[in-house]
């Protein structure tokens, strides 16, 4: 039997440095945990410098994906909080 996503899993597209990456997370996963999962091992302690946002606003890192209103198929942006998205 083929492995299928669980019903409470959300598959989202995350824009990382402008590149779309499809990821699947449990709906009850905290936004903070997702942010940490996207960082290299040596940078996980600096997770609070990063944010996930939808097209409206940054997601609260203390909420779960579901609580933050993330739905299956959504596109999120992963950016440094003070980065502004511009060239360094």
Beta strands, then each sheet from edge to edge (+ up, - down):
strand 1: 9-16
strand 2: 19-26
strand 3: 50-53
strand 4: 75-80
sheet 1: 2+ 1- 4- 3+
end
